[in-house]
Amino acid sequence: MILRVTDRQLLAKTGGIVQGMSGSPILQNGRLVGAVTHVLVNDPTRGYGIFAQTMLKQARAVEKTDDTAHTQAQNAK
């Protein structure tokens, strides 16, 4: 997703997204919607992020892969 920082306090303190903010939560109307991944170098008020739903989907896929590997290892014994 492409995002724009609109929080006036954050903009006053940092000028926008700065190095080290990767992984910071993205809130919209008080709700977690994702995490920061990149900043646009020429415009620190804009950047890229990943949706929280996508992160959860990927985490569940990894869990299933881990569970399958564990079951296979147990069956091989």
Protein Blocks (a to p, Z undefined) as FASTA:
>chain_A
ZZddfbfklmmmnopacehiaoiacdeehiafbdcfbdcfklmkbccdddfklmmmmmmm
mmmmmmmmmmmmmmmZZ
